[in-house]
């Protein structure tokens, strides 16, 4: 759509906004006189950025005047920044400016790019001028002078700006390629230039190919670089890592996320496992790092690490953040679920996005969910009923009858360790278990239940309604309670242990379901159930590598969208 005819000439813009005391928000409401510039429009950028009274833009570092000819043939990013003094606005601007500066400095020597600052103000003029000087002093690009209030406010109205910072991308022909390019530029970085839809589609297709057929060569390498480096600057070909298990370590300098644990495990493994390696992904543009990282800090941190790394500020870092959806903006409630340590199997045979969580709780090679489930199962598979109680223990029923532990020999037995915290799931389970218990009583499918309570007064079902045996936790043998505490952080869950007629453990779960009529009422193996409940307990189900869904972490994307909306 041609916009320049509707907007008119530069003199028209001046006439329309002759009252410079009106704020940009007021001007934006002039719907008849101001057409909202949107993606796909074709504009004459000179008529927006220059006027008949001012034929130049300014650069801060040398105070030179930049003429319109400087923009010819270039992709121009119009960077709108609010001069608000609010701490949140200042923080957003600072982060966006540093991120954009990195992209600008990387591209401007080899690509036709320019950025133009347009400051937005509706507050005290004196304070806004100081704020403008502070912001502009940190920018290597050009700007509309602060003194040209009319032009700045006209642009804010025409581009319908209503946020702290936003970016419009205009190509050399005047086509508006993007009208809200902030997150797009952050996601794709320098590889996204010139930030057109066609370019983004190419990168998305490449990302999709890497997700469907993951390979270290394509994820870590590029046509310009086929190596990673040591902390001495030596080059190590990426293809030499293909046979190895590789941990991609997304590292934020100044944080303590897993560094010591990874270093400890790394030193132990390289003594016995030649096919294990770590590759440092040094992050410089996250909320934790954008103010404090540079090439010097990269090398200072890297010198303390015995593994490999991508070069400082390598463009592929943005690609890896996209593919593995590393978004530390979610740090408040979900940072632990960011893929800090991605375990990449030989030839991409498997990928575990949350390797750092597995490493922190179960530091066992090769750091996969299946390996953890196998170890958890092995830990308890030799458990016998006789290991929980003294042979002389006497269990009671609510009707006053008693049963010695020895009388349970040859019976199928379920031990239900109640957490004492009300759970609708457990309440429903106990009601169903009671129905089955009574229905099977006196048949070949008969089983017994021992209901273990923290204390006599703490139960989610009235004791008088329980038809089975009741015991207290303090009657267990020393160490018996350990079998109730299945996993870290699950103390609020009740535990369900099932023993066969030989007294051998055949089921152990903190999320029991009675999905089968045959004892122990679960169709799968103990290892399969252990894996599923580990995934549920630690939230791993949200972060599984799903190549068939086009992106890896669908739940993570939803969280990020919610954070953007709020």
C-alpha positions in Angstrom: 0.0 0.0 0.0 1.4 3.4 -0.9 1.5 5.6 2.2 3.4 8.7 1.1 0.4 10.1 -0.7 -1.8 9.9 2.4 0.8 11.4 4.6 1.8 14.1 2.2 5.0 16.1 1.9 7.3 17.2 4.7 5.7 20.6 4.8 2.3 18.9 5.3 3.7 17.1 8.3 4.9 20.4 9.8 1.6 22.1 9.2 -0.4 19.2 10.7 1.7 19.4 13.9 2.3 23.1 14.1 1.4 23.0 17.8 4.5 21.3 19.1 3.2 21.4 22.6 0.7 18.6 21.9 1.9 15.2 23.0 2.6 12.3 20.6 -0.3 10.4 22.2 -2.6 13.2 21.3 -1.3 13.4 17.8 -1.7 9.6 17.4 -5.4 10.1 17.9 -5.6 12.3 14.7 -7.1 9.4 12.7 -8.0 11.4 9.6 -4.6 13.1 9.3 -2.4 10.2 10.4 -2.3 6.9 8.6 -0.9 4.1 10.7 2.2 2.7 9.0 2.1 -1.1 8.9 4.0 -4.0 7.6 3.9 -4.1 3.8 3.4 -0.4 3.3 5.7 1.4 0.9 6.9 4.8 2.2 9.4 7.5 1.3 11.5 7.3 4.4 13.1 10.7 3.6 9.8 12.4 4.0 9.5 10.9 7.5 13.0 11.5 8.8 13.8 14.8 7.2 11.8 18.1 6.9 12.1 21.2 4.8 13.7 22.9 7.8 16.1 20.1 8.6 17.9 18.1 6.0 20.1 16.0 8.3 20.2 13.5 11.1 22.9 13.6 13.9 25.5 11.2 15.2 26.5 11.5 18.8 30.2 10.4 18.8 31.4 13.0 16.4 28.5 15.4 16.3 28.3 15.2 12.5 25.3 15.9 10.4 24.2 12.9 8.3 22.4 13.7 5.0 19.6 11.7 3.4 22.1 10.3 0.8 23.6 8.2 3.6 20.5 6.1 3.8 20.3 5.3 0.1 20.4 1.6 -0.7 20.3 0.6 3.0 18.0 -1.3 5.2 16.9 1.1 7.9 15.7 0.2 11.4 13.7 3.0 12.9 14.2 2.5 16.7 11.5 4.2 18.8 12.5 4.7 22.4 10.4 6.2 25.2 12.2 8.8 27.3 10.2 7.7 30.4 12.1 7.8 33.6 10.3 4.8 35.0 12.7 2.2 36.1 11.1 -0.6 34.1 11.2 1.6 30.9 14.9 2.4 31.5 15.7 -1.3 32.0 13.9 -2.4 28.8 15.6 0.3 26.8 19.0 -0.5 28.2 18.6 -4.2 27.3 17.2 -3.6 23.8 19.9 -1.0 23.0 22.8 -3.2 24.0 21.3 -6.1 22.0 20.7 -3.9 19.0 24.2 -2.4 19.3 25.8 -5.9 19.1 23.9 -6.6 15.9 24.7 -3.2 14.4 28.4 -3.4 15.1 28.5 -6.9 13.6 26.7 -6.0 10.4 27.6 -2.4 9.5 31.1 -3.2 8.2 29.8 -5.7 5.6 26.0 -5.0 5.2 24.0 -2.0 4.2 22.3 -1.2 7.4 21.5 1.9 9.4 19.5 2.6 12.6 17.7 5.8 13.4 16.7 6.7 16.9 13.4 8.4 17.4 12.9 9.5 21.0 9.4 9.7 22.3 8.5 12.1 25.1 5.5 13.4 26.9 7.0 14.4 30.2 9.1 17.3 31.5 11.2 18.7 28.6 14.3 19.3 30.7 14.3 15.8 32.2 13.6 14.3 28.7 16.5 16.1 27.2 18.9 14.7 29.8 17.4 11.3 29.2 17.8 11.7 25.5 21.5 12.6 25.9 22.1 9.6 28.2 20.4 7.2 25.7 22.0 8.6 22.6 25.5 8.6 24.1 25.4 4.8 24.2 24.3 4.4 20.6 26.7 4.2 17.6 23.9 5.0 15.1 22.1 8.2 14.1 19.1 10.0 15.4 16.5 12.7 14.8 17.7 15.7 16.9 15.9 16.1 20.2 15.1 19.7 19.3 12.9 18.6 16.4 9.9 17.9 18.6 7.4 18.2 15.7 9.0 15.5 13.6 9.6 13.1 16.5 5.9 13.4 17.6 4.6 13.1 14.1 6.6 9.9 13.6 5.3 8.4 16.8 1.7 9.2 15.7 2.2 7.9 12.1 3.8 4.7 13.3 1.3 4.3 16.1 3.9 3.7 18.8 2.6 2.9 22.3 5.3 0.8 24.0 8.6 1.5 25.7 10.7 0.4 22.7 9.8 -0.8 19.2 11.5 -1.2 15.9 10.3 -0.8 12.3 12.4 -2.3 9.5 12.3 -0.5 6.1 14.3 -1.8 3.1 16.1 0.2 0.5 12.9 0.4 -1.7 10.8 1.9 1.2 8.9 -1.3 1.9 8.1 -1.8 5.6 9.4 -5.3 6.2 8.4 -5.5 9.9 6.3 -3.2 12.0 7.1 -4.8 15.3 10.5 -6.3 14.9 11.8 -6.3 18.5 11.3 -9.9 19.3 12.1 -11.1 15.8 15.4 -9.3 15.9 16.2 -10.7 19.3 15.4 -14.2 18.2 17.2 -14.3 14.9 20.1 -11.9 15.5 22.5 -11.1 12.7 21.5 -14.2 10.8 18.0 -12.7 10.4 19.3 -9.7 8.3 17.6 -8.0 6.4 14.7 -9.3 8.7 12.3 -9.9 5.8 9.7 -12.6 5.9 11.5 -14.5 3.2 14.7 -14.5 5.2 12.9 -15.6 8.4 11.3 -18.4 6.5 14.7 -19.7 5.3 16.0 -19.7 8.9 12.8 -21.4 10.2 13.2 -24.0 7.5 16.8 -24.6 8.5 15.9 -24.7 12.2 13.1 -27.2 11.4 15.6 -29.4 9.5 18.0 -29.3 12.5 15.1 -30.2 14.8 14.0 -33.1 12.6 17.6 -34.3 11.9 19.8 -32.9 14.7 23.5 -32.8 13.9 26.3 -31.1 15.8 27.9 -30.1 12.5 24.9 -28.0 11.4 24.0 -26.8 14.9 27.5 -25.7 15.9 29.0 -25.0 12.6 28.5 -22.7 9.6 29.9 -22.1 6.1 32.4 -19.8 7.7 33.4 -22.0 10.7 33.6 -25.8 11.1 35.4 -25.9 14.4 35.0 -25.1 18.1 37.9 -23.8 20.3 39.9 -24.8 23.4 40.6 -22.3 26.1 44.0 -21.8 24.5 42.4 -20.7 21.2 43.2 -24.0 19.4 40.6 -25.2 16.8 38.9 -28.5 17.2 37.0 -29.8 14.1 33.3 -30.3 14.9 33.1 -33.6 13.0 35.4 -35.1 15.7 32.5 -34.7 18.2 30.0 -36.6 16.2 30.8 -40.0 17.8 30.7 -38.5 21.3 28.1 -37.6 23.8 28.2 -33.8 24.0 26.7 -31.5 26.6 25.9 -28.0 25.2 26.3 -25.7 28.2 24.3 -22.5 28.0 26.4 -20.4 30.4 25.5 -17.1 32.0 28.6 -15.5 33.5 28.0 -14.4 37.1 25.4 -17.1 37.8 26.0 -20.4 39.5 23.8 -22.6 37.4 25.4 -26.0 37.5 29.0 -24.9 36.8 30.6 -26.7 39.8 28.5 -29.8 39.4 29.3 -30.0 35.6 33.0 -29.5 36.3 33.1 -32.2 38.9 31.2 -34.7 36.7 33.3 -33.8 33.7 36.6 -34.4 35.5 35.4 -37.8 36.7 34.0 -38.9 33.3 37.0 -38.0 31.2 39.0 -40.4 33.2 36.8 -43.3 32.1 34.7 -42.1 29.2 36.6 -40.9 26.2 33.4 -40.2 24.3 32.1 -37.3 26.5 32.6 -33.6 25.9 31.2 -30.3 26.9 30.8 -27.2 24.6 30.4 -23.8 26.2 27.7 -21.5 24.8 28.7 -18.2 26.4 25.7 -16.0 26.6 26.0 -12.2 26.4 22.5 -10.9 25.7 20.4 -12.3 28.6 19.0 -10.2 31.5 21.8 -11.6 33.6 24.6 -10.9 31.3 24.0 -8.0 28.9 25.6 -5.4 31.2 28.6 -7.4 32.4 30.0 -9.5 29.6 32.6 -8.8 26.9 35.3 -10.7 25.2 37.6 -10.2 28.1 35.0 -11.8 30.5 34.5 -14.6 28.0 38.2 -15.6 28.1 38.4 -15.1 31.8 35.6 -17.5 32.4 36.7 -19.9 29.7 40.2 -20.2 31.2 38.6 -21.8 34.3 36.9 -24.5 32.2 38.6 -27.6 30.8 36.2 -28.1 27.9 35.5 -26.6 24.5 33.5 -23.5 23.4 31.9 -21.7 20.5 33.8 -18.5 19.7 32.7 -15.3 21.5 29.4 -13.9 20.2 29.3 -16.4 17.4 26.1 -16.0 15.3 25.2 -19.6 15.8 24.5 -18.9 19.5 21.2 -17.2 18.5 20.3 -20.3 16.4 21.0 -22.6 19.3 18.8 -20.4 21.6 16.0 -20.7 19.0 16.3 -24.4 18.5 16.5 -25.2 22.2 14.2 -22.3 23.2 16.5 -20.8 25.8 14.5 -17.8 27.2 15.8 -16.8 30.6 13.1 -14.1 30.8 11.1 -16.8 32.5 13.6 -17.0 35.4 11.1 -16.2 38.2 9.1 -19.5 38.3 10.5 -21.5 35.4 14.2 -20.8 35.1 15.1 -24.3 36.2 13.3 -25.5 33.2 15.5 -23.5 30.8 17.8 -25.9 28.8 21.0 -24.9 30.6 22.7 -28.2 29.8 21.5 -30.0 26.7 22.7 -33.6 26.4 23.3 -34.5 22.8 23.8 -38.2 22.1 26.2 -39.6 19.5 25.0 -38.7 16.0 21.9 -37.1 17.7 20.5 -40.5 18.7 18.8 -38.8 21.6 18.6 -35.3 23.2 17.8 -34.5 26.8 17.1 -30.7 27.0 17.2 -30.6 30.9 20.5 -32.4 31.5 21.4 -30.0 34.3 18.3 -31.1 36.3 19.2 -34.8 35.8 22.9 -34.0 36.7 21.8 -32.2 39.9 19.7 -35.0 41.2 21.0 -38.1 39.5 24.6 -37.4 38.3 24.9 -40.7 36.3 26.2 -41.1 32.8 24.7 -40.8 30.2 22.2 -38.4 31.9 19.0 -39.6 30.3 15.6 -40.1 31.9 15.7 -43.8 31.0 19.0 -44.2 32.8 17.6 -42.5 35.9 14.5 -44.7 35.8 16.6 -47.8 35.5 18.7 -46.8 38.5 15.7 -45.9 40.6 14.2 -49.3 39.8 17.4 -51.2 40.6 17.6 -49.3 43.9 14.3 -50.9 45.2 13.8 -54.0 43.1 15.2 -56.2 45.8 13.1 -54.7 48.6 11.1 -57.3 50.6 8.3 -56.7 53.0 10.4 -58.2 55.9 12.7 -55.2 55.5 10.0 -52.8 56.7 8.7 -54.2 59.9 9.8 -56.3 62.9 8.3 -59.9 62.7 6.5 -59.2 66.0 4.7 -56.1 64.7 1.0 -56.3 65.3 -1.4 -54.4 62.9 -4.9 -53.4 63.9 -8.2 -52.9 62.2 -10.8 -50.3 63.1 -13.1 -53.1 64.2 -10.7 -54.1 66.9 -9.2 -57.2 65.3 -5.5 -57.7 64.9 -3.0 -59.4 62.6 0.7 -60.2 63.2 3.2 -59.4 60.5 4.0 -63.1 60.2 0.4 -63.8 59.2 0.9 -61.8 56.0 3.3 -64.4 54.6 2.0 -65.7 51.2 -0.4 -62.8 50.8 -0.4 -60.0 48.2 0.0 -56.8 50.2 -0.3 -53.1 49.3 1.4 -50.5 51.6 -0.2 -47.1 51.3 1.9 -44.4 52.9 -0.4 -41.5 53.4 1.3 -38.1 53.2 -1.3 -36.4 55.4 -1.8 -33.7 52.9 -5.3 -33.8 51.4 -5.3 -34.9 47.7 -8.4 -35.3 45.6 -6.5 -37.9 43.6 -5.6 -40.0 46.6 -9.1 -39.7 48.1 -10.5 -41.1 44.8 -7.9 -43.8 44.8 -8.7 -44.9 48.3 -12.4 -45.1 47.6 -11.8 -47.3 44.5 -9.2 -49.4 46.4 -11.7 -50.0 49.1 -14.3 -51.2 46.6 -11.8 -53.6 45.1 -10.5 -54.8 48.5 -14.0 -55.7 49.6 -15.0 -57.3 46.2 -11.9 -59.5 46.1 -12.1 -60.5 49.8 -12.2 -64.3 50.1 -11.4 -64.9 46.4 -8.2 -66.0 44.7 -7.5 -62.4 43.9 -7.6 -61.4 47.6 -5.0 -58.9 48.8 -4.3 -57.0 52.0 -3.7 -53.3 52.6 -1.6 -51.7 55.3 -2.5 -48.0 55.6 0.5 -46.2 57.1 -0.3 -42.9 58.8 1.9 -40.1 60.1 -0.3 -40.1 63.2 -3.7 -41.5 64.3 -5.4 -38.1 63.9 -4.1 -37.3 60.4 -6.0 -39.1 57.6 -7.9 -38.0 54.6 -10.5 -40.7 55.1 -12.0 -41.3 58.6 -10.2 -44.2 60.2 -13.5 -45.9 61.0 -14.2 -46.2 57.3 -11.0 -48.1 56.6 -11.6 -51.9 56.3 -8.0 -52.8 56.2 -5.0 -52.8 58.5 -3.6 -49.5 60.0 -0.1 -48.8 61.1 1.9 -45.7 62.1 5.2 -44.5 60.6 7.0 -44.9 63.9 6.4 -48.6 63.8 8.6 -49.1 60.7 12.1 -50.4 61.1 14.9 -47.9 60.8 15.3 -47.1 57.1 11.9 -48.4 56.2 10.6 -44.9 55.8 13.2 -44.3 53.1 11.2 -46.4 50.7 8.3 -44.0 51.2 10.4 -41.0 50.2 10.6 -42.0 46.6 12.0 -38.9 45.0 13.4 -35.6 46.0 10.7 -32.9 46.5 7.8 -35.4 46.7 7.2 -35.4 50.4 3.7 -34.1 49.9 2.8 -37.2 47.8 1.4 -40.5 49.2 3.3 -43.6 48.2 1.9 -46.9 47.0 4.1 -50.1 47.4 2.8 -53.4 46.2 4.3 -56.8 47.2 3.6 -60.2 45.7 3.0 -63.4 47.5 6.7 -64.0 48.0 7.0 -60.6 49.7 8.9 -59.1 46.7 8.2 -55.5 45.6 6.4 -55.4 42.3 5.1 -51.8 42.2 6.2 -48.5 43.6 4.6 -45.2 42.7 3.7 -41.8 44.0 1.0 -41.3 41.3 -1.0 -44.6 41.7 -3.8 -45.5 39.3 -5.8 -48.7 39.4 -5.9 -49.2 35.6 -5.9 -53.0 35.7 -7.9 -55.6 37.6 -4.9 -57.9 38.1 -2.7 -57.2 41.1 -0.7 -54.8 41.3 -3.3 -53.1 39.1 -0.8 -51.7 36.5 -0.2 -53.1 33.1 3.4 -51.9 32.5 6.7 -52.7 34.1 8.1 -51.1 37.3 10.7 -49.3 35.2 8.1 -47.8 32.8 6.1 -46.5 35.7 9.1 -45.1 37.4 10.1 -43.2 34.2 6.6 -41.8 33.8 6.3 -40.6 37.4 9.8 -39.1 37.4 8.8 -37.1 34.3 5.6 -36.0 36.0 7.3 -35.2 39.3 10.0 -33.0 37.9 7.9 -31.5 35.1 10.1 -33.1 32.4 7.0 -33.9 30.3 6.8 -30.2 29.3 10.3 -30.2 27.9 10.7 -33.4 26.0 12.4 -33.1 22.6 9.5 -33.3 20.2 10.8 -32.9 16.6 7.4 -33.9 15.1 5.8 -30.7 16.6 7.9 -28.3 14.7 9.4 -26.8 17.9 10.8 -28.5 20.9 9.2 -27.0 23.9 5.6 -26.2 23.3 4.9 -25.4 26.9 7.8 -23.1 27.1 6.6 -21.1 24.1 3.2 -20.7 25.8 4.9 -19.3 28.9 6.9 -16.9 26.9 3.8 -15.6 25.0 2.1 -15.1 28.4 5.1 -13.1 29.7 5.0 -10.9 26.6 1.2 -10.3 26.9 1.6 -9.2 30.6 
